[in-house]
């Protein structure tokens, strides 16, 4: 995993959201307007005062955080309190 050039502050974390499904189980294409926003992702950067670790897979709220683009990649910055669980 590459190091993101960002350091979140005040108990915030930077998440790399999982990619939304492009097709259904039966093979039908899902247009962008109908795709569900992923609610899982991987922690790629943390503030100094968080209990999470980089590389952990997490579940977060559907309508939380701020979308940002860094070096051509999409990320989500959110408060640690908006993360519901660590997977695995």
Helices and strands as residue ranges (DSSP letters): E 12-17, G 32-34, E 40-46, E 57-60, E 66-70, E 73-79, G 80-82, E 83-87
